[in-house]
């Protein structure tokens, strides 16, 4: 039960983190104003930290899925 709740929480968090990323252009992000370029070049510290947090949450999400799969297999 706990891993199912963790999967829901990590899924929602991962969705929010991905949506917070700045659009790189050429995709659906252009439709919502993500295609506007700012005058500041490169990525900021906040964007790099957001990238790192997104990767960590993605790895945790993957680990929870693997654990849930193993629990279902050996039940």
N, C-alpha and C positions, 0 to 999 in steps of 0.2 A: 504494500500500500504506500509506503514511504517513497519508494522509487518512482511510482506513478505520479505522485504529487510533485516530486523533484523534476520529472520530465515535463510536466505542465509548466512549472515555474521557469525552468531553463528555456523552454520553447518560447514562452511569452517574452522573456528577457532578451533572447537572441533576436526575435522579431523586432523589438524596439531598438536594439543596438544597430541592427542592419539599416533600419529606417533613419537612424540619426546620422549615418554617413553622408558626406557631401557627394553629390552626383558628379561623375567624371565626364558627363556629357554623352550625347549620342544614343541615349536610351529613354526609358520612361521617365527618368528624372527631369528631362527637358520639359515635359508636359506640366510639371508642377513647380517650375521655376528653378530647378536645379541646374539648368544650363547656363545661368548667368555666371560669368567669371568675375572673381574678385581681383582687386589690384595687388593683393598680397600673393607673392609667388611661393611655391613649395607647400609643404604640409606643416601645420603648427604642432605644438606639443600636445595640445588637446586632441587633435586628430590622430596623432601617433598613439596616444594613450587609449583612445577609443578603439583603434585597431587592435591593440594588445588585449584589451578587455574582451573584445568580440571574439578573438581567437581562443582565449581561455574559456569563455562561456561555451563556445562551439565544441571544444574538446571535452568539457564536462558533460555537455548534452550528448555527445557521442558515447562517452563512458557509461552514462545512465542507460542508454539504449542497449549497449552490450550487456550490462548487468541484468536488465529486465529480460533480455533474450535468454541469457543463461538460466535465470530463475524460472522462466516458463518451460525451458527444455528439461530441467531436472526436477520439476514438480511432479 
